[in-house]
Amino acid sequence: MASKLLRNDMNFIERPPNSAAEHIAYNYMDLGFSPYGPRWRMLRKLCSLQLFSTKALDDFQHARRGEVSRFVRRLAEANDRKNGSAATVDVSREIAACVVNSLSQLLVGRRVFDDGEEVKEFKEMVMDLMYLTGAFHVGDFVPGIGWLDPQGLVKRMKRLHRNFDDFLNKVIEDYRETTRSDNEKKASVDDGKGNEEGTNRTRNLLNVLLDLKENADGNDGSLNDIDIKALLQVPPIP
């Protein structure tokens, strides 16, 4: 039996239909649920080189170091608020926030647990994403009643997809605007019309993917905005 599975593993490589992948992940466009083929191999290669390699870990270490520093500082501040006496701290929550913020900064350069209205909206979307991707949807197991959406999950998934898509479109457009501004500054410096100053652009997976898209040579396939947004919708579960 084991030998037959190993020799015919291609027959078991794809996952069964899933409502979250259909309605949230751009109709099975993410790496986890994308059908096996040239596109899936391209996405896997991108993730292996740009997200999971030793070089990628080194490139993104600034985010991890920053979040660990914030974690230690929050613990120290909690102790100071008690005038030096022992303070009660929810360490599990602080560790979870540290991990989630590290992952979200790695993906899109934004923190989930922080202050500000925009960050609050982002946090709510991420929490909904984590819940809905793991929720039990009866329509996945009894397809005949899936169209009824008795739990209301599909409606929530579609709403989350629209909100997340708007958010990612804005992040992508902000990056492109920053890139255009940086290129104009560089051109001014090269022409002797401006003073040289660094762009200080934070490196994250979104930047890497958009740079790869703009500089694609067509040899290994090409990325589009849907591919990029689907890859960025990995739920950051600690």
Backbone hydrogen bonds, N-H to C=O, Kabsch-Sander energy under -0.5 kcal/mol:
donor,donor_aa,acceptor,acceptor_aa,energy
5,L,1,M,-2.1
6,L,2,A,-2.3
7,R,3,S,-2.1
8,N,4,K,-1.6
9,D,6,L,-0.7
11,N,8,N,-1.7
12,F,9,D,-1.7
13,I,10,M,-0.8
22,E,18,N,-1.9
23,H,19,S,-2.9
24,I,20,A,-2.5
25,A,20,A,-1.3
26,Y,24,I,-0.7
27,N,22,E,-1.3
28,Y,21,A,-2.4
29,M,25,A,-2.6
30,D,25,A,-0.6
34,S,30,D,-1.4
41,R,37,G,-2.3
42,M,38,P,-2.1
43,L,39,R,-2.4
44,R,40,W,-2.5
45,K,41,R,-2.3
46,L,42,M,-2.3
47,C,43,L,-2.5
48,S,44,R,-2.5
49,L,45,K,-2.3
50,Q,46,L,-3.2
51,L,47,C,-1.8
52,F,47,C,-2.0
57,L,53,S,-2.0
58,D,54,T,-2.0
59,D,55,K,-2.6
60,F,56,A,-2.0
61,Q,58,D,-1.1
63,A,60,F,-0.9
64,R,60,F,-1.1
65,R,61,Q,-2.8
66,G,62,H,-2.2
67,E,63,A,-2.2
68,V,64,R,-2.3
69,S,65,R,-2.3
70,R,66,G,-2.1
71,F,67,E,-2.4
72,V,68,V,-2.4
73,R,69,S,-2.4
74,R,70,R,-2.6
75,L,71,F,-1.8
76,A,72,V,-2.1
77,E,73,R,-2.7
78,A,74,R,-2.1
79,N,75,L,-1.5
80,D,76,A,-2.1
81,R,77,E,-2.0
82,K,79,N,-0.9
83,N,80,D,-2.1
84,G,79,N,-1.3
85,S,82,K,-1.7
89,V,87,A,-0.6
91,V,89,V,-1.7
94,E,90,D,-2.0
95,I,91,V,-2.7
96,A,92,S,-2.4
97,A,93,R,-2.6
98,C,94,E,-2.1
99,V,95,I,-2.4
100,V,96,A,-2.7
101,N,97,A,-2.5
102,S,98,C,-1.9
103,L,99,V,-2.2
104,S,100,V,-2.7
105,Q,101,N,-2.2
106,L,102,S,-1.9
107,L,103,L,-2.0
108,V,104,S,-2.7
109,G,104,S,-0.8
109,G,105,Q,-0.9
110,R,104,S,-1.0
114,D,112,V,-1.0
120,K,116,G,-2.0
121,E,117,E,-2.1
122,F,118,E,-2.2
123,K,119,V,-2.7
124,E,120,K,-2.2
125,M,121,E,-2.0
126,V,122,F,-2.4
127,M,123,K,-2.7
128,D,124,E,-2.2
129,L,125,M,-2.5
130,M,126,V,-2.5
131,Y,127,M,-2.0
132,L,128,D,-3.2
133,T,129,L,-2.0
134,G,130,M,-0.6
134,G,131,Y,-0.8
135,A,131,Y,-0.8
137,H,135,A,-0.6
138,V,136,F,-0.6
140,D,137,H,-1.8
141,F,137,H,-0.6
141,F,138,V,-1.0
142,V,138,V,-2.4
145,I,142,V,-2.0
146,G,143,P,-1.3
148,L,145,I,-1.3
149,D,145,I,-0.7
149,D,146,G,-1.0
152,G,149,D,-1.3
156,R,152,G,-1.4
157,M,153,L,-2.7
158,K,154,V,-2.6
159,R,155,K,-2.0
160,L,156,R,-2.7
161,H,157,M,-2.6
162,R,158,K,-2.0
163,N,159,R,-2.2
164,F,160,L,-3.1
165,D,161,H,-2.6
166,D,162,R,-2.2
167,F,163,N,-2.2
168,L,164,F,-2.9
169,N,165,D,-2.4
170,K,166,D,-2.0
171,V,167,F,-2.3
172,I,168,L,-2.7
173,E,169,N,-2.4
174,D,170,K,-2.6
175,Y,171,V,-2.1
176,R,172,I,-2.3
177,E,173,E,-2.3
178,T,174,D,-2.4
179,T,175,Y,-2.6
180,R,176,R,-2.5
181,S,177,E,-2.3
182,D,178,T,-2.7
183,N,179,T,-2.5
184,E,180,R,-2.1
185,K,181,S,-2.2
186,K,182,D,-2.5
187,A,183,N,-2.5
188,S,184,E,-2.1
189,V,185,K,-2.2
190,D,186,K,-2.6
191,D,187,A,-1.8
192,G,189,V,-1.1
193,K,188,S,-3.0
194,G,188,S,-1.0
205,L,106,L,-3.6
206,L,107,L,-1.9
208,V,204,N,-2.1
209,L,205,L,-2.8
210,L,206,L,-2.5
211,D,207,N,-2.4
212,L,208,V,-2.3
213,K,209,L,-2.2
214,E,210,L,-2.4
215,N,211,D,-2.0
216,A,213,K,-1.0
228,I,224,N,-2.0
229,K,225,D,-2.6
230,A,226,I,-2.5
231,L,227,D,-2.1
232,L,228,I,-1.7
233,Q,229,K,-0.6
233,Q,230,A,-0.8
234,V,231,L,-0.6
237,I,235,P,-2.1
